[in-house]
Amino acid sequence: MYTFHLQKNVHMYNHLLTISDGQTRRQAIVESAPTKQQTLLVWLTDFGFPSEEEAPVQAALKRWLAEQGVRCVFRPGRGR
């Protein structure tokens, strides 16, 4: 089970996303996309999860953001 916290606008349209599994807390910058619907661009590689953990984290994050009315786009590679 993962918990998420989004600190908005740490620098302009960049936000600090914290992902915790209860033991480990990981943080990375995510970015707002210039779209009509509120959308966040996320680079999971920036969080440093082991590759086998990325799919469950991605699914949980997508559900959490959808509950808040936010669309999520996962980008390959590293972010800013």
mmCIF file of the N, C-alpha and C atoms, coordinates in Angstrom:
data_MODEL
# 
_entry.id   MODEL 
# 
loop_
_atom_site.group_PDB 
_atom_site.id 
_atom_site.type_symbol 
_atom_site.label_atom_id 
_atom_site.label_alt_id 
_atom_site.label_comp_id 
_atom_site.label_asym_id 
_atom_site.label_entity_id 
_atom_site.label_seq_id 
_atom_site.pdbx_PDB_ins_code 
_atom_site.Cartn_x 
_atom_site.Cartn_y 
_atom_site.Cartn_z 
_atom_site.occupancy 
_atom_site.B_iso_or_equiv 
_atom_site.pdbx_formal_charge 
_atom_site.auth_seq_id 
_atom_site.auth_comp_id 
_atom_site.auth_asym_id 
_atom_site.auth_atom_id 
_atom_site.pdbx_PDB_model_num 
ATOM 1   N N  . MET A 1 1  ? 0.840  -1.178 0.000   1.00 0.00 ? 1  MET A N  1 
ATOM 2   C CA . MET A 1 1  ? 0.000  0.000  0.000   1.00 0.00 ? 1  MET A CA 1 
ATOM 3   C C  . MET A 1 1  ? 0.889  1.246  0.000   1.00 0.00 ? 1  MET A C  1 
ATOM 4   N N  . TYR A 1 2  ? 0.548  2.159  -0.839  1.00 0.00 ? 2  TYR A N  1 
ATOM 5   C CA . TYR A 1 2  ? 1.318  3.387  -0.962  1.00 0.00 ? 2  TYR A CA 1 
ATOM 6   C C  . TYR A 1 2  ? 0.484  4.580  -0.514  1.00 0.00 ? 2  TYR A C  1 
ATOM 7   N N  . THR A 1 3  ? 1.154  5.566  0.028   1.00 0.00 ? 3  THR A N  1 
ATOM 8   C CA . THR A 1 3  ? 0.515  6.838  0.328   1.00 0.00 ? 3  THR A CA 1 
ATOM 9   C C  . THR A 1 3  ? 1.224  7.905  -0.487  1.00 0.00 ? 3  THR A C  1 
ATOM 10  N N  . PHE A 1 4  ? 0.480  8.942  -0.829  1.00 0.00 ? 4  PHE A N  1 
ATOM 11  C CA . PHE A 1 4  ? 0.996  9.989  -1.698  1.00 0.00 ? 4  PHE A CA 1 
ATOM 12  C C  . PHE A 1 4  ? 0.727  11.358 -1.081  1.00 0.00 ? 4  PHE A C  1 
ATOM 13  N N  . HIS A 1 5  ? 1.649  12.267 -1.331  1.00 0.00 ? 5  HIS A N  1 
ATOM 14  C CA . HIS A 1 5  ? 1.460  13.660 -0.912  1.00 0.00 ? 5  HIS A CA 1 
ATOM 15  C C  . HIS A 1 5  ? 2.023  14.542 -2.016  1.00 0.00 ? 5  HIS A C  1 
ATOM 16  N N  . LEU A 1 6  ? 1.247  15.536 -2.407  1.00 0.00 ? 6  LEU A N  1 
ATOM 17  C CA . LEU A 1 6  ? 1.655  16.442 -3.474  1.00 0.00 ? 6  LEU A CA 1 
ATOM 18  C C  . LEU A 1 6  ? 1.766  17.854 -2.916  1.00 0.00 ? 6  LEU A C  1 
ATOM 19  N N  . GLN A 1 7  ? 2.985  18.376 -2.905  1.00 0.00 ? 7  GLN A N  1 
ATOM 20  C CA . GLN A 1 7  ? 3.215  19.758 -2.491  1.00 0.00 ? 7  GLN A CA 1 
ATOM 21  C C  . GLN A 1 7  ? 3.248  20.589 -3.765  1.00 0.00 ? 7  GLN A C  1 
ATOM 22  N N  . LYS A 1 8  ? 2.221  21.389 -3.960  1.00 0.00 ? 8  LYS A N  1 
ATOM 23  C CA . LYS A 1 8  ? 2.054  22.103 -5.229  1.00 0.00 ? 8  LYS A CA 1 
ATOM 24  C C  . LYS A 1 8  ? 2.951  23.330 -5.337  1.00 0.00 ? 8  LYS A C  1 
ATOM 25  N N  . ASN A 1 9  ? 3.332  23.594 -6.580  1.00 0.00 ? 9  ASN A N  1 
ATOM 26  C CA . ASN A 1 9  ? 4.032  24.814 -6.972  1.00 0.00 ? 9  ASN A CA 1 
ATOM 27  C C  . ASN A 1 9  ? 5.297  25.101 -6.163  1.00 0.00 ? 9  ASN A C  1 
ATOM 28  N N  . VAL A 1 10 ? 6.153  24.096 -6.007  1.00 0.00 ? 10 VAL A N  1 
ATOM 29  C CA . VAL A 1 10 ? 7.430  24.353 -5.339  1.00 0.00 ? 10 VAL A CA 1 
ATOM 30  C C  . VAL A 1 10 ? 8.301  25.256 -6.209  1.00 0.00 ? 10 VAL A C  1 
ATOM 31  N N  . HIS A 1 11 ? 8.078  25.219 -7.502  1.00 0.00 ? 11 HIS A N  1 
ATOM 32  C CA . HIS A 1 11 ? 8.712  26.151 -8.435  1.00 0.00 ? 11 HIS A CA 1 
ATOM 33  C C  . HIS A 1 11 ? 7.836  26.243 -9.674  1.00 0.00 ? 11 HIS A C  1 
ATOM 34  N N  . MET A 1 12 ? 7.134  27.343 -9.802  1.00 0.00 ? 12 MET A N  1 
ATOM 35  C CA . MET A 1 12 ? 6.215  27.593 -10.907 1.00 0.00 ? 12 MET A CA 1 
ATOM 36  C C  . MET A 1 12 ? 5.239  26.428 -11.099 1.00 0.00 ? 12 MET A C  1 
ATOM 37  N N  . TYR A 1 13 ? 5.363  25.667 -12.173 1.00 0.00 ? 13 TYR A N  1 
ATOM 38  C CA . TYR A 1 13 ? 4.431  24.566 -12.455 1.00 0.00 ? 13 TYR A CA 1 
ATOM 39  C C  . TYR A 1 13 ? 4.991  23.211 -12.049 1.00 0.00 ? 13 TYR A C  1 
ATOM 40  N N  . ASN A 1 14 ? 5.990  23.218 -11.203 1.00 0.00 ? 14 ASN A N  1 
ATOM 41  C CA . ASN A 1 14 ? 6.591  21.985 -10.702 1.00 0.00 ? 14 ASN A CA 1 
ATOM 42  C C  . ASN A 1 14 ? 6.094  21.722 -9.285  1.00 0.00 ? 14 ASN A C  1 
ATOM 43  N N  . HIS A 1 15 ? 5.837  20.459 -9.010  1.00 0.00 ? 15 HIS A N  1 
ATOM 44  C CA . HIS A 1 15 ? 5.297  20.049 -7.718  1.00 0.00 ? 15 HIS A CA 1 
ATOM 45  C C  . HIS A 1 15 ? 6.173  18.934 -7.154  1.00 0.00 ? 15 HIS A C  1 
ATOM 46  N N  . LEU A 1 16 ? 6.237  18.835 -5.836  1.00 0.00 ? 16 LEU A N  1 
ATOM 47  C CA . LEU A 1 16 ? 7.001  17.778 -5.185  1.00 0.00 ? 16 LEU A CA 1 
ATOM 48  C C  . LEU A 1 16 ? 6.039  16.665 -4.796  1.00 0.00 ? 16 LEU A C  1 
ATOM 49  N N  . LEU A 1 17 ? 6.251  15.499 -5.375  1.00 0.00 ? 17 LEU A N  1 
ATOM 50  C CA . LEU A 1 17 ? 5.413  14.340 -5.078  1.00 0.00 ? 17 LEU A CA 1 
ATOM 51  C C  . LEU A 1 17 ? 6.190  13.401 -4.164  1.00 0.00 ? 17 LEU A C  1 
ATOM 52  N N  . THR A 1 18 ? 5.574  13.051 -3.047  1.00 0.00 ? 18 THR A N  1 
ATOM 53  C CA . THR A 1 18 ? 6.162  12.104 -2.099  1.00 0.00 ? 18 THR A CA 1 
ATOM 54  C C  . THR A 1 18 ? 5.368  10.814 -2.165  1.00 0.00 ? 18 THR A C  1 
ATOM 55  N N  . ILE A 1 19 ? 6.083  9.698  -2.299  1.00 0.00 ? 19 ILE A N  1 
ATOM 56  C CA . ILE A 1 19 ? 5.469  8.371  -2.317  1.00 0.00 ? 19 ILE A CA 1 
ATOM 57  C C  . ILE A 1 19 ? 6.080  7.568  -1.188  1.00 0.00 ? 19 ILE A C  1 
ATOM 58  N N  . SER A 1 20 ? 5.235  7.011  -0.337  1.00 0.00 ? 20 SER A N  1 
ATOM 59  C CA . SER A 1 20 ? 5.718  6.236  0.805   1.00 0.00 ? 20 SER A CA 1 
ATOM 60  C C  . SER A 1 20 ? 5.036  4.875  0.829   1.00 0.00 ? 20 SER A C  1 
ATOM 61  N N  . ASP A 1 21 ? 5.800  3.867  1.208   1.00 0.00 ? 21 ASP A N  1 
ATOM 62  C CA . ASP A 1 21 ? 5.222  2.529  1.377   1.00 0.00 ? 21 ASP A CA 1 
ATOM 63  C C  . ASP A 1 21 ? 5.148  2.151  2.859   1.00 0.00 ? 21 ASP A C  1 
ATOM 64  N N  . GLY A 1 22 ? 5.337  3.131  3.730   1.00 0.00 ? 22 GLY A N  1 
ATOM 65  C CA . GLY A 1 22 ? 5.303  2.880  5.164   1.00 0.00 ? 22 GLY A CA 1 
ATOM 66  C C  . GLY A 1 22 ? 6.693  2.717  5.748   1.00 0.00 ? 22 GLY A C  1 
ATOM 67  N N  . GLN A 1 23 ? 7.649  2.293  4.934   1.00 0.00 ? 23 GLN A N  1 
ATOM 68  C CA . GLN A 1 23 ? 9.026  2.129  5.387   1.00 0.00 ? 23 GLN A CA 1 
ATOM 69  C C  . GLN A 1 23 ? 9.965  3.097  4.678   1.00 0.00 ? 23 GLN A C  1 
ATOM 70  N N  . THR A 1 24 ? 9.736  3.270  3.386   1.00 0.00 ? 24 THR A N  1 
ATOM 71  C CA . THR A 1 24 ? 10.595 4.118  2.565   1.00 0.00 ? 24 THR A CA 1 
ATOM 72  C C  . THR A 1 24 ? 9.779  5.270  1.999   1.00 0.00 ? 24 THR A C  1 
ATOM 73  N N  . ARG A 1 25 ? 10.390 6.443  2.022   1.00 0.00 ? 25 ARG A N  1 
ATOM 74  C CA . ARG A 1 25 ? 9.747  7.630  1.466   1.00 0.00 ? 25 ARG A CA 1 
ATOM 75  C C  . ARG A 1 25 ? 10.616 8.130  0.321   1.00 0.00 ? 25 ARG A C  1 
ATOM 76  N N  . ARG A 1 26 ? 10.006 8.295  -0.852  1.00 0.00 ? 26 ARG A N  1 
ATOM 77  C CA . ARG A 1 26 ? 10.728 8.756  -2.039  1.00 0.00 ? 26 ARG A CA 1 
ATOM 78  C C  . ARG A 1 26 ? 10.058 10.020 -2.555  1.00 0.00 ? 26 ARG A C  1 
ATOM 79  N N  . GLN A 1 27 ? 10.882 10.949 -3.061  1.00 0.00 ? 27 GLN A N  1 
ATOM 80  C CA . GLN A 1 27 ? 10.360 12.214 -3.559  1.00 0.00 ? 27 GLN A CA 1 
ATOM 81  C C  . GLN A 1 27 ? 10.964 12.533 -4.917  1.00 0.00 ? 27 GLN A C  1 
ATOM 82  N N  . ALA A 1 28 ? 10.176 13.198 -5.739  1.00 0.00 ? 28 ALA A N  1 
ATOM 83  C CA . ALA A 1 28 ? 10.657 13.674 -7.033  1.00 0.00 ? 28 ALA A CA 1 
ATOM 84  C C  . ALA A 1 28 ? 9.737  14.801 -7.490  1.00 0.00 ? 28 ALA A C  1 
ATOM 85  N N  . ILE A 1 29 ? 10.233 15.560 -8.430  1.00 0.00 ? 29 ILE A N  1 
ATOM 86  C CA . ILE A 1 29 ? 9.466  16.651 -9.015  1.00 0.00 ? 29 ILE A CA 1 
ATOM 87  C C  . ILE A 1 29 ? 8.579  16.097 -10.134 1.00 0.00 ? 29 ILE A C  1 
ATOM 88  N N  . VAL A 1 30 ? 7.317  16.520 -10.136 1.00 0.00 ? 30 VAL A N  1 
ATOM 89  C CA . VAL A 1 30 ? 6.385  16.232 -11.227 1.00 0.00 ? 30 VAL A CA 1 
ATOM 90  C C  . VAL A 1 30 ? 5.959  17.584 -11.787 1.00 0.00 ? 30 VAL A C  1 
ATOM 91  N N  . GLU A 1 31 ? 5.370  17.573 -12.953 1.00 0.00 ? 31 GLU A N  1 
ATOM 92  C CA . GLU A 1 31 ? 5.122  18.830 -13.645 1.00 0.00 ? 31 GLU A CA 1 
ATOM 93  C C  . GLU A 1 31 ? 3.685  18.912 -14.158 1.00 0.00 ? 31 GLU A C  1 
ATOM 94  N N  . SER A 1 32 ? 3.095  20.079 -14.064 1.00 0.00 ? 32 SER A N  1 
ATOM 95  C CA . SER A 1 32 ? 1.780  20.295 -14.654 1.00 0.00 ? 32 SER A CA 1 
ATOM 96  C C  . SER A 1 32 ? 1.925  20.405 -16.165 1.00 0.00 ? 32 SER A C  1 
ATOM 97  N N  . ALA A 1 33 ? 0.987  19.812 -16.880 1.00 0.00 ? 33 ALA A N  1 
ATOM 98  C CA . ALA A 1 33 ? 0.972  19.906 -18.338 1.00 0.00 ? 33 ALA A CA 1 
ATOM 99  C C  . ALA A 1 33 ? -0.001 21.013 -18.742 1.00 0.00 ? 33 ALA A C  1 
ATOM 100 N N  . PRO A 1 34 ? 0.297  21.710 -19.825 1.00 0.00 ? 34 PRO A N  1 
ATOM 101 C CA . PRO A 1 34 ? -0.592 22.786 -20.277 1.00 0.00 ? 34 PRO A CA 1 
ATOM 102 C C  . PRO A 1 34 ? -1.786 22.228 -21.040 1.00 0.00 ? 34 PRO A C  1 
ATOM 103 N N  . THR A 1 35 ? -2.697 21.607 -20.319 1.00 0.00 ? 35 THR A N  1 
ATOM 104 C CA . THR A 1 35 ? -3.883 20.999 -20.919 1.00 0.00 ? 35 THR A CA 1 
ATOM 105 C C  . THR A 1 35 ? -5.135 21.551 -20.252 1.00 0.00 ? 35 THR A C  1 
ATOM 106 N N  . LYS A 1 36 ? -6.272 21.341 -20.911 1.00 0.00 ? 36 LYS A N  1 
ATOM 107 C CA . LYS A 1 36 ? -7.549 21.820 -20.379 1.00 0.00 ? 36 LYS A CA 1 
ATOM 108 C C  . LYS A 1 36 ? -7.866 21.129 -19.052 1.00 0.00 ? 36 LYS A C  1 
ATOM 109 N N  . GLN A 1 37 ? -7.748 19.807 -19.024 1.00 0.00 ? 37 GLN A N  1 
ATOM 110 C CA . GLN A 1 37 ? -7.966 19.048 -17.792 1.00 0.00 ? 37 GLN A CA 1 
ATOM 111 C C  . GLN A 1 37 ? -6.675 19.048 -16.993 1.00 0.00 ? 37 GLN A C  1 
ATOM 112 N N  . GLN A 1 38 ? -6.773 19.206 -15.673 1.00 0.00 ? 38 GLN A N  1 
ATOM 113 C CA . GLN A 1 38 ? -5.574 19.197 -14.836 1.00 0.00 ? 38 GLN A CA 1 
ATOM 114 C C  . GLN A 1 38 ? -4.824 17.888 -15.061 1.00 0.00 ? 38 GLN A C  1 
ATOM 115 N N  . THR A 1 39 ? -3.567 18.005 -15.468 1.00 0.00 ? 39 THR A N  1 
ATOM 116 C CA . THR A 1 39 ? -2.755 16.842 -15.843 1.00 0.00 ? 39 THR A CA 1 
ATOM 117 C C  . THR A 1 39 ? -1.366 16.982 -15.249 1.00 0.00 ? 39 THR A C  1 
ATOM 118 N N  . LEU A 1 40 ? -0.862 15.879 -14.689 1.00 0.00 ? 40 LEU A N  1 
ATOM 119 C CA . LEU A 1 40 ? 0.497  15.849 -14.171 1.00 0.00 ? 40 LEU A CA 1 
ATOM 120 C C  . LEU A 1 40 ? 1.359  14.919 -15.018 1.00 0.00 ? 40 LEU A C  1 
ATOM 121 N N  . LEU A 1 41 ? 2.568  15.374 -15.309 1.00 0.00 ? 41 LEU A N  1 
ATOM 122 C CA . LEU A 1 41 ? 3.566  14.537 -15.977 1.00 0.00 ? 41 LEU A CA 1 
ATOM 123 C C  . LEU A 1 41 ? 4.453  13.950 -14.903 1.00 0.00 ? 41 LEU A C  1 
ATOM 124 N N  . VAL A 1 42 ? 4.621  12.622 -14.950 1.00 0.00 ? 42 VAL A N  1 
ATOM 125 C CA . VAL A 1 42 ? 5.381  11.919 -13.912 1.00 0.00 ? 42 VAL A CA 1 
ATOM 126 C C  . VAL A 1 42 ? 6.451  11.058 -14.569 1.00 0.00 ? 42 VAL A C  1 
ATOM 127 N N  . TRP A 1 43 ? 7.651  11.163 -14.059 1.00 0.00 ? 43 TRP A N  1 
ATOM 128 C CA . TRP A 1 43 ? 8.767  10.315 -14.484 1.00 0.00 ? 43 TRP A CA 1 
ATOM 129 C C  . TRP A 1 43 ? 9.078  9.390  -13.316 1.00 0.00 ? 43 TRP A C  1 
ATOM 130 N N  . LEU A 1 44 ? 8.583  8.142  -13.371 1.00 0.00 ? 44 LEU A N  1 
ATOM 131 C CA . LEU A 1 44 ? 8.771  7.210  -12.248 1.00 0.00 ? 44 LEU A CA 1 
ATOM 132 C C  . LEU A 1 44 ? 10.241 6.900  -11.999 1.00 0.00 ? 44 LEU A C  1 
ATOM 133 N N  . THR A 1 45 ? 11.059 6.944  -13.032 1.00 0.00 ? 45 THR A N  1 
ATOM 134 C CA . THR A 1 45 ? 12.488 6.669  -12.872 1.00 0.00 ? 45 THR A CA 1 
ATOM 135 C C  . THR A 1 45 ? 13.106 7.608  -11.844 1.00 0.00 ? 45 THR A C  1 
ATOM 136 N N  . ASP A 1 46 ? 12.615 8.833  -11.753 1.00 0.00 ? 46 ASP A N  1 
ATOM 137 C CA . ASP A 1 46 ? 13.163 9.819  -10.818 1.00 0.00 ? 46 ASP A CA 1 
ATOM 138 C C  . ASP A 1 46 ? 13.009 9.402  -9.355  1.00 0.00 ? 46 ASP A C  1 
ATOM 139 N N  . PHE A 1 47 ? 12.065 8.530  -9.065  1.00 0.00 ? 47 PHE A N  1 
ATOM 140 C CA . PHE A 1 47 ? 11.847 8.099  -7.688  1.00 0.00 ? 47 PHE A CA 1 
ATOM 141 C C  . PHE A 1 47 ? 12.808 6.993  -7.251  1.00 0.00 ? 47 PHE A C  1 
ATOM 142 N N  . GLY A 1 48 ? 13.420 6.318  -8.199  1.00 0.00 ? 48 GLY A N  1 
ATOM 143 C CA . GLY A 1 48 ? 14.392 5.277  -7.868  1.00 0.00 ? 48 GLY A CA 1 
ATOM 144 C C  . GLY A 1 48 ? 13.801 3.965  -7.390  1.00 0.00 ? 48 GLY A C  1 
ATOM 145 N N  . PHE A 1 49 ? 12.583 3.657  -7.809  1.00 0.00 ? 49 PHE A N  1 
ATOM 146 C CA . PHE A 1 49 ? 11.989 2.374  -7.446  1.00 0.00 ? 49 PHE A CA 1 
ATOM 147 C C  . PHE A 1 49 ? 12.677 1.249  -8.212  1.00 0.00 ? 49 PHE A C  1 
ATOM 148 N N  . PRO A 1 50 ? 12.795 0.070  -7.609  1.00 0.00 ? 50 PRO A N  1 
ATOM 149 C CA . PRO A 1 50 ? 13.257 -1.084 -8.379  1.00 0.00 ? 50 PRO A CA 1 
ATOM 150 C C  . PRO A 1 50 ? 12.273 -1.334 -9.519  1.00 0.00 ? 50 PRO A C  1 
ATOM 151 N N  . SER A 1 51 ? 12.752 -1.816 -10.640 1.00 0.00 ? 51 SER A N  1 
ATOM 152 C CA . SER A 1 51 ? 11.904 -1.968 -11.833 1.00 0.00 ? 51 SER A CA 1 
ATOM 153 C C  . SER A 1 51 ? 10.659 -2.819 -11.570 1.00 0.00 ? 51 SER A C  1 
ATOM 154 N N  . GLU A 1 52 ? 10.756 -3.841 -10.722 1.00 0.00 ? 52 GLU A N  1 
ATOM 155 C CA . GLU A 1 52 ? 9.600  -4.700 -10.456 1.00 0.00 ? 52 GLU A CA 1 
ATOM 156 C C  . GLU A 1 52 ? 8.535  -3.986 -9.612  1.00 0.00 ? 52 GLU A C  1 
ATOM 157 N N  . GLU A 1 53 ? 8.877  -2.877 -8.997  1.00 0.00 ? 53 GLU A N  1 
ATOM 158 C CA . GLU A 1 53 ? 7.923  -2.146 -8.169  1.00 0.00 ? 53 GLU A CA 1 
ATOM 159 C C  . GLU A 1 53 ? 7.243  -1.004 -8.937  1.00 0.00 ? 53 GLU A C  1 
ATOM 160 N N  . GLU A 1 54 ? 7.761  -0.646 -10.103 1.00 0.00 ? 54 GLU A N  1 
ATOM 161 C CA . GLU A 1 54 ? 7.225  0.491  -10.843 1.00 0.00 ? 54 GLU A CA 1 
ATOM 162 C C  . GLU A 1 54 ? 5.769  0.303  -11.271 1.00 0.00 ? 54 GLU A C  1 
ATOM 163 N N  . ALA A 1 55 ? 5.401  -0.873 -11.756 1.00 0.00 ? 55 ALA A N  1 
ATOM 164 C CA . ALA A 1 55 ? 4.020  -1.100 -12.223 1.00 0.00 ? 55 ALA A CA 1 
ATOM 165 C C  . ALA A 1 55 ? 2.997  -0.946 -11.095 1.00 0.00 ? 55 ALA A C  1 
ATOM 166 N N  . PRO A 1 56 ? 3.220  -1.549 -9.901  1.00 0.00 ? 56 PRO A N  1 
ATOM 167 C CA . PRO A 1 56 ? 2.251  -1.345 -8.821  1.00 0.00 ? 56 PRO A CA 1 
ATOM 168 C C  . PRO A 1 56 ? 2.179  0.112  -8.350  1.00 0.00 ? 56 PRO A C  1 
ATOM 169 N N  . VAL A 1 57 ? 3.314  0.802  -8.323  1.00 0.00 ? 57 VAL A N  1 
ATOM 170 C CA . VAL A 1 57 ? 3.329  2.210  -7.927  1.00 0.00 ? 57 VAL A CA 1 
ATOM 171 C C  . VAL A 1 57 ? 2.556  3.037  -8.952  1.00 0.00 ? 57 VAL A C  1 
ATOM 172 N N  . GLN A 1 58 ? 2.794  2.774  -10.219 1.00 0.00 ? 58 GLN A N  1 
ATOM 173 C CA . GLN A 1 58 ? 2.118  3.505  -11.291 1.00 0.00 ? 58 GLN A CA 1 
ATOM 174 C C  . GLN A 1 58 ? 0.607  3.332  -11.185 1.00 0.00 ? 58 GLN A C  1 
ATOM 175 N N  . ALA A 1 59 ? 0.148  2.109  -10.977 1.00 0.00 ? 59 ALA A N  1 
ATOM 176 C CA . ALA A 1 59 ? -1.293 1.848  -10.875 1.00 0.00 ? 59 ALA A CA 1 
ATOM 177 C C  . ALA A 1 59 ? -1.900 2.561  -9.667  1.00 0.00 ? 59 ALA A C  1 
ATOM 178 N N  . ALA A 1 60 ? -1.221 2.493  -8.522  1.00 0.00 ? 60 ALA A N  1 
ATOM 179 C CA . ALA A 1 60 ? -1.732 3.137  -7.299  1.00 0.00 ? 60 ALA A CA 1 
ATOM 180 C C  . ALA A 1 60 ? -1.750 4.652  -7.448  1.00 0.00 ? 60 ALA A C  1 
ATOM 181 N N  . LEU A 1 61 ? -0.714 5.226  -8.049  1.00 0.00 ? 61 LEU A N  1 
ATOM 182 C CA . LEU A 1 61 ? -0.653 6.673  -8.236  1.00 0.00 ? 61 LEU A CA 1 
ATOM 183 C C  . LEU A 1 61 ? -1.734 7.145  -9.209  1.00 0.00 ? 61 LEU A C  1 
ATOM 184 N N  . LYS A 1 62 ? -1.932 6.401  -10.260 1.00 0.00 ? 62 LYS A N  1 
ATOM 185 C CA . LYS A 1 62 ? -2.955 6.759  -11.245 1.00 0.00 ? 62 LYS A CA 1 
ATOM 186 C C  . LYS A 1 62 ? -4.343 6.767  -10.591 1.00 0.00 ? 62 LYS A C  1 
ATOM 187 N N  . ARG A 1 63 ? -4.629 5.753  -9.757  1.00 0.00 ? 63 ARG A N  1 
ATOM 188 C CA . ARG A 1 63 ? -5.914 5.697  -9.038  1.00 0.00 ? 63 ARG A CA 1 
ATOM 189 C C  . ARG A 1 63 ? -6.061 6.884  -8.087  1.00 0.00 ? 63 ARG A C  1 
ATOM 190 N N  . TRP A 1 64 ? -5.003 7.187  -7.325  1.00 0.00 ? 64 TRP A N  1 
ATOM 191 C CA . TRP A 1 64 ? -5.038 8.270  -6.343  1.00 0.00 ? 64 TRP A CA 1 
ATOM 192 C C  . TRP A 1 64 ? -5.297 9.605  -7.025  1.00 0.00 ? 64 TRP A C  1 
ATOM 193 N N  . LEU A 1 65 ? -4.598 9.863  -8.117  1.00 0.00 ? 65 LEU A N  1 
ATOM 194 C CA . LEU A 1 65 ? -4.790 11.125 -8.828  1.00 0.00 ? 65 LEU A CA 1 
ATOM 195 C C  . LEU A 1 65 ? -6.183 11.198 -9.469  1.00 0.00 ? 65 LEU A C  1 
ATOM 196 N N  . ALA A 1 66 ? -6.666 10.087 -10.014 1.00 0.00 ? 66 ALA A N  1 
ATOM 197 C CA . ALA A 1 66 ? -8.004 10.063 -10.623 1.00 0.00 ? 66 ALA A CA 1 
ATOM 198 C C  . ALA A 1 66 ? -9.075 10.397 -9.586  1.00 0.00 ? 66 ALA A C  1 
ATOM 199 N N  . GLU A 1 67 ? -8.901 9.923  -8.356  1.00 0.00 ? 67 GLU A N  1 
ATOM 200 C CA . GLU A 1 67 ? -9.846 10.236 -7.283  1.00 0.00 ? 67 GLU A CA 1 
ATOM 201 C C  . GLU A 1 67 ? -9.909 11.735 -7.013  1.00 0.00 ? 67 GLU A C  1 
ATOM 202 N N  . GLN A 1 68 ? -8.840 12.446 -7.346  1.00 0.00 ? 68 GLN A N  1 
ATOM 203 C CA . GLN A 1 68 ? -8.775 13.885 -7.127  1.00 0.00 ? 68 GLN A CA 1 
ATOM 204 C C  . GLN A 1 68 ? -9.066 14.672 -8.404  1.00 0.00 ? 68 GLN A C  1 
ATOM 205 N N  . GLY A 1 69 ? -9.462 13.958 -9.452  1.00 0.00 ? 69 GLY A N  1 
ATOM 206 C CA . GLY A 1 69 ? -9.809 14.616 -10.704 1.00 0.00 ? 69 GLY A CA 1 
ATOM 207 C C  . GLY A 1 69 ? -8.611 15.065 -11.527 1.00 0.00 ? 69 GLY A C  1 
ATOM 208 N N  . VAL A 1 70 ? -7.484 14.420 -11.305 1.00 0.00 ? 70 VAL A N  1 
ATOM 209 C CA . VAL A 1 70 ? -6.252 14.783 -12.008 1.00 0.00 ? 70 VAL A CA 1 
ATOM 210 C C  . VAL A 1 70 ? -5.861 13.648 -12.954 1.00 0.00 ? 70 VAL A C  1 
ATOM 211 N N  . ARG A 1 71 ? -5.590 14.006 -14.184 1.00 0.00 ? 71 ARG A N  1 
ATOM 212 C CA . ARG A 1 71 ? -5.106 13.039 -15.180 1.00 0.00 ? 71 ARG A CA 1 
ATOM 213 C C  . ARG A 1 71 ? -3.598 12.899 -14.993 1.00 0.00 ? 71 ARG A C  1 
ATOM 214 N N  . CYS A 1 72 ? -3.092 11.712 -15.207 1.00 0.00 ? 72 CYS A N  1 
ATOM 215 C CA . CYS A 1 72 ? -1.668 11.438 -15.013 1.00 0.00 ? 72 CYS A CA 1 
ATOM 216 C C  . CYS A 1 72 ? -1.072 10.866 -16.310 1.00 0.00 ? 72 CYS A C  1 
ATOM 217 N N  . VAL A 1 73 ? 0.040  11.440 -16.727 1.00 0.00 ? 73 VAL A N  1 
ATOM 218 C CA . VAL A 1 73 ? 0.753  10.941 -17.889 1.00 0.00 ? 73 VAL A CA 1 
ATOM 219 C C  . VAL A 1 73 ? 2.144  10.530 -17.429 1.00 0.00 ? 73 VAL A C  1 
ATOM 220 N N  . PHE A 1 74 ? 2.451  9.261  -17.602 1.00 0.00 ? 74 PHE A N  1 
ATOM 221 C CA . PHE A 1 74 ? 3.768  8.754  -17.225 1.00 0.00 ? 74 PHE A CA 1 
ATOM 222 C C  . PHE A 1 74 ? 4.713  8.882  -18.409 1.00 0.00 ? 74 PHE A C  1 
ATOM 223 N N  . ARG A 1 75 ? 5.853  9.495  -18.159 1.00 0.00 ? 75 ARG A N  1 
ATOM 224 C CA . ARG A 1 75 ? 6.838  9.735  -19.198 1.00 0.00 ? 75 ARG A CA 1 
ATOM 225 C C  . ARG A 1 75 ? 8.019  8.788  -19.002 1.00 0.00 ? 75 ARG A C  1 
ATOM 226 N N  . PRO A 1 76 ? 8.609  8.313  -20.070 1.00 0.00 ? 76 PRO A N  1 
ATOM 227 C CA . PRO A 1 76 ? 9.780  7.425  -19.946 1.00 0.00 ? 76 PRO A CA 1 
ATOM 228 C C  . PRO A 1 76 ? 11.026 8.240  -19.583 1.00 0.00 ? 76 PRO A C  1 
ATOM 229 N N  . GLY A 1 77 ? 11.998 7.557  -19.043 1.00 0.00 ? 77 GLY A N  1 
ATOM 230 C CA . GLY A 1 77 ? 13.271 8.193  -18.734 1.00 0.00 ? 77 GLY A CA 1 
ATOM 231 C C  . GLY A 1 77 ? 13.203 9.056  -17.496 1.00 0.00 ? 77 GLY A C  1 
ATOM 232 N N  . ARG A 1 78 ? 14.087 10.029 -17.440 1.00 0.00 ? 78 ARG A N  1 
ATOM 233 C CA . ARG A 1 78 ? 14.185 10.910 -16.300 1.00 0.00 ? 78 ARG A CA 1 
ATOM 234 C C  . ARG A 1 78 ? 13.581 12.274 -16.616 1.00 0.00 ? 78 ARG A C  1 
ATOM 235 N N  . GLY A 1 79 ? 13.065 12.923 -15.589 1.00 0.00 ? 79 GLY A N  1 
ATOM 236 C CA . GLY A 1 79 ? 12.485 14.254 -15.739 1.00 0.00 ? 79 GLY A CA 1 
ATOM 237 C C  . GLY A 1 79 ? 13.541 15.319 -15.606 1.00 0.00 ? 79 GLY A C  1 
ATOM 238 N N  . ARG A 1 80 ? 13.133 16.437 -15.143 1.00 0.00 ? 80 ARG A N  1 
ATOM 239 C CA . ARG A 1 80 ? 14.039 17.577 -15.000 1.00 0.00 ? 80 ARG A CA 1 
ATOM 240 C C  . ARG A 1 80 ? 14.961 17.362 -13.899 1.00 0.00 ? 80 ARG A C  1 
# 
